[in-house]
Amino acid sequence: MPQISRRRALALLARAPDGHTDTVLRTRGFSRKVIDGLIHDGFATASTTQAGRVQLVNVVRIKITEAGRQALETP
């Protein structure tokens, strides 16, 4: 099972139906290494969209996967 910081990140993602942006997760103290690890291990997915009116910026949204939900249920 994931380390405590990974478990906390999964719990946060599980409460957000649309996931969270990479920026929100980083602001809440999760390192790039933790986020990338969750994605690499199949516990989360990342999708990139563009936002903005005048200048478009890429926004990365992280969502929990079914494997991530199952990992949270495992003690």
Residue frames as a rotation matrix with the C-alpha (Angstrom) as fourth column:
MET 1
0.578 0.816 0.000 0.00
0.816 -0.578 0.000 0.00
0.000 0.000 -1.000 0.00
PRO 2
0.283 -0.449 0.848 1.12
0.344 -0.777 -0.526 3.54
0.895 0.441 -0.066 -0.58
GLN 3
-0.717 -0.578 -0.391 3.06
0.621 -0.275 -0.734 5.55
0.317 -0.769 0.556 1.98
ILE 4
-0.209 0.667 -0.715 1.14
0.782 -0.325 -0.532 7.93
-0.587 -0.670 -0.454 4.24
SER 5
-0.496 0.026 -0.868 1.53
-0.281 -0.950 0.132 10.94
-0.822 0.310 0.478 1.92
ARG 6
-0.941 0.188 -0.280 0.35
-0.222 0.283 0.933 8.84
0.254 0.941 -0.225 -1.02
ARG 7
-0.529 0.785 -0.323 -2.62
0.837 0.546 -0.046 7.58
0.140 -0.294 -0.945 1.01
ARG 8
-0.272 0.401 -0.875 -3.50
0.398 -0.781 -0.481 11.17
-0.876 -0.479 0.053 1.98
ALA 9
-0.761 -0.055 -0.646 -3.34
-0.505 -0.575 0.643 12.24
-0.407 0.816 0.410 -1.68
LEU 10
-0.861 0.476 -0.179 -5.58
0.227 0.675 0.702 9.34
0.455 0.564 -0.689 -2.70
ALA 11
-0.362 0.748 -0.556 -8.07
0.879 0.075 -0.471 10.23
-0.310 -0.659 -0.685 0.05
LEU 12
-0.413 0.154 -0.898 -8.17
-0.092 -0.988 -0.127 13.82
-0.906 0.030 0.422 -1.17
LEU 13
-0.867 0.049 -0.495 -8.72
-0.497 -0.040 0.867 12.69
0.023 0.998 0.059 -4.76
ALA 14
-0.789 0.589 -0.174 -11.41
0.569 0.807 0.155 10.22
0.232 0.024 -0.972 -3.70
ARG 15
-0.230 0.714 -0.661 -13.48
0.663 -0.382 -0.644 13.08
-0.713 -0.586 -0.386 -2.25
ALA 16
-0.286 0.057 -0.956 -13.29
-0.469 -0.879 0.088 15.08
-0.835 0.474 0.278 -5.49
PRO 17
0.473 0.578 0.665 -15.50
0.242 0.640 -0.729 13.67
-0.847 0.506 0.162 -8.28
ASP 18
0.992 -0.111 0.061 -13.67
0.023 -0.317 -0.948 15.74
0.124 0.942 -0.312 -10.91
GLY 19
0.291 -0.941 -0.174 -10.24
0.913 0.327 -0.242 15.27
0.285 -0.089 0.954 -9.34
HIS 20
0.712 -0.183 -0.678 -7.91
0.219 -0.859 0.462 18.13
-0.667 -0.477 -0.572 -8.51
THR 21
0.868 -0.496 -0.005 -5.46
-0.204 -0.348 -0.915 20.10
0.452 0.795 -0.403 -10.53
ASP 22
0.261 -0.891 -0.372 -1.77
0.736 0.433 -0.520 19.40
0.624 -0.138 0.769 -10.16
THR 23
-0.410 -0.411 0.815 -1.41
-0.061 -0.878 -0.474 22.91
0.910 -0.244 0.335 -8.71
VAL 24
0.478 0.655 0.585 -3.96
-0.685 -0.138 0.715 22.25
0.549 -0.743 0.383 -5.95
LEU 25
0.891 -0.167 -0.422 -2.20
0.319 0.892 0.319 19.02
0.324 -0.419 0.848 -4.96
ARG 26
-0.104 -0.992 0.078 1.19
0.677 -0.128 -0.725 20.74
0.728 -0.023 0.685 -4.92
THR 27
-0.213 0.101 0.972 -0.25
-0.431 -0.902 -0.001 23.62
0.877 -0.419 0.235 -2.86
ARG 28
0.764 0.573 0.297 -1.55
-0.537 0.309 0.785 21.09
0.358 -0.759 0.544 -0.33
GLY 29
0.292 -0.775 0.561 1.98
-0.864 0.038 0.502 19.79
-0.410 -0.631 -0.658 0.15
PHE 30
0.704 -0.040 0.709 2.16
0.189 0.973 -0.132 16.80
-0.685 0.227 0.692 -2.17
SER 31
-0.196 -0.898 -0.395 5.43
-0.365 -0.307 0.879 16.58
-0.910 0.316 -0.267 -4.06
ARG 32
0.177 0.131 -0.975 5.77
-0.984 0.023 -0.175 16.01
-0.001 0.991 0.133 -7.77
LYS 33
-0.780 -0.562 -0.277 7.34
-0.551 0.825 -0.122 12.64
0.297 0.057 -0.953 -6.86
VAL 34
-0.697 0.601 0.391 4.23
-0.043 0.510 -0.859 11.53
-0.716 -0.616 -0.330 -4.93
ILE 35
0.251 0.842 -0.477 1.86
-0.587 -0.259 -0.767 12.64
-0.769 0.473 0.430 -7.69
ASP 36
-0.018 -0.348 -0.937 3.95
-0.971 0.229 -0.066 11.03
0.237 0.909 -0.343 -10.44
GLY 37
-0.920 -0.361 0.155 4.22
-0.392 0.868 -0.304 7.85
-0.025 -0.340 -0.940 -8.39
LEU 38
-0.290 0.904 0.313 0.44
-0.189 0.267 -0.945 7.57
-0.938 -0.333 0.094 -8.05
ILE 39
0.484 0.428 -0.763 0.05
-0.794 -0.151 -0.589 7.97
-0.367 0.891 0.267 -11.80
HIS 40
-0.343 -0.736 -0.583 2.89
-0.883 0.465 -0.068 5.55
0.321 0.492 -0.809 -12.59
ASP 41
-0.954 -0.060 0.295 1.45
-0.207 0.843 -0.497 2.90
-0.218 -0.535 -0.816 -10.25
GLY 42
-0.703 0.710 -0.041 -2.04
0.255 0.305 0.918 3.22
0.664 0.635 -0.395 -11.77
PHE 43
-0.457 0.529 -0.714 -3.70
0.852 0.030 -0.523 4.75
-0.256 -0.848 -0.464 -8.68
ALA 44
0.200 0.488 -0.850 -4.43
0.122 -0.873 -0.473 8.03
-0.972 -0.009 -0.234 -10.49
THR 45
0.113 -0.139 0.984 -4.66
0.992 0.079 -0.103 9.44
-0.064 0.987 0.147 -14.00
ALA 46
-0.346 -0.250 -0.905 -3.65
0.215 -0.959 0.183 12.80
-0.913 -0.131 0.385 -15.40
SER 47
0.208 0.395 0.895 -5.35
0.976 -0.028 -0.215 14.71
-0.060 0.918 -0.392 -18.20
THR 48
-0.684 -0.523 -0.508 -4.32
0.451 -0.851 0.268 18.01
-0.573 -0.046 0.819 -19.69
THR 49
0.369 0.775 0.513 -6.71
0.929 -0.294 -0.223 20.70
-0.022 0.559 -0.829 -20.90
GLN 50
-0.722 -0.559 0.408 -6.31
0.581 -0.810 -0.083 24.32
0.377 0.177 0.909 -21.83
ALA 51
0.330 0.800 -0.501 -7.94
0.932 -0.360 0.040 27.18
-0.148 -0.480 -0.865 -19.97
GLY 52
-0.483 -0.448 -0.752 -8.01
0.406 -0.876 0.261 30.94
-0.776 -0.180 0.605 -20.33
ARG 53
0.652 0.758 0.018 -9.45
0.431 -0.352 -0.831 33.58
-0.624 0.550 -0.556 -22.58
VAL 54
0.805 -0.405 -0.433 -6.60
-0.572 -0.724 -0.385 35.71
-0.158 0.558 -0.815 -23.84
GLN 55
-0.232 -0.927 -0.294 -3.66
-0.903 0.318 -0.290 33.47
0.362 0.198 -0.911 -23.10
LEU 56
0.751 0.516 -0.411 -4.24
-0.384 0.848 0.364 29.72
0.537 -0.116 0.836 -22.95
VAL 57
-0.293 -0.804 0.518 -2.47
-0.952 0.198 -0.233 27.74
0.085 -0.561 -0.823 -20.24
ASN 58
-0.215 0.150 -0.965 -2.27
-0.162 0.969 0.187 23.99
0.963 0.196 -0.184 -19.80
VAL 59
0.002 0.305 0.952 -4.10
-0.999 -0.046 0.017 22.65
0.049 -0.951 0.304 -16.76
VAL 60
-0.613 -0.251 -0.749 -3.29
-0.244 0.962 -0.122 19.15
0.751 0.107 -0.651 -15.51
ARG 61
0.199 0.758 0.621 -6.14
-0.956 0.010 0.295 17.45
0.217 -0.652 0.726 -13.65
ILE 62
-0.834 -0.504 -0.225 -5.44
-0.398 0.832 -0.387 14.38
0.382 -0.233 -0.894 -11.52
LYS 63
0.267 0.950 0.162 -8.22
-0.903 0.188 0.386 11.84
0.336 -0.250 0.908 -10.83
ILE 64
-0.380 -0.319 0.868 -8.24
-0.692 0.720 -0.038 8.68
-0.613 -0.616 -0.494 -8.73
THR 65
-0.448 0.202 -0.871 -8.67
-0.657 0.586 0.474 5.35
0.606 0.785 -0.130 -10.52
GLU 66
0.702 0.698 -0.141 -10.57
-0.466 0.601 0.650 2.28
0.538 -0.390 0.747 -9.36
ALA 67
0.252 -0.706 -0.661 -7.23
0.566 0.662 -0.491 0.76
0.785 -0.251 0.567 -8.36
GLY 68
-0.686 -0.485 0.543 -6.60
-0.069 -0.699 -0.712 3.85
0.725 -0.525 0.446 -6.22
ARG 69
0.105 0.819 0.564 -9.97
-0.859 -0.211 0.466 3.45
0.501 -0.534 0.682 -4.52
GLN 70
0.786 0.141 -0.603 -9.24
0.038 0.961 0.275 -0.21
0.618 -0.239 0.749 -3.82
ALA 71
-0.231 -0.949 -0.213 -5.82
0.470 0.082 -0.879 0.70
0.852 -0.303 0.427 -2.41
LEU 72
-0.486 0.122 0.866 -7.52
-0.608 -0.759 -0.235 3.07
0.628 -0.640 0.443 0.04
GLU 73
0.584 0.804 0.112 -9.72
-0.679 0.408 0.611 0.25
0.445 -0.432 0.784 1.29
THR 74
0.471 -0.512 -0.718 -6.69
0.403 0.849 -0.341 -1.96
0.785 -0.128 0.606 2.01
PRO 75
0.992 -0.068 -0.103 -5.32
0.069 -0.387 0.919 -1.48
-0.102 -0.920 -0.379 5.54
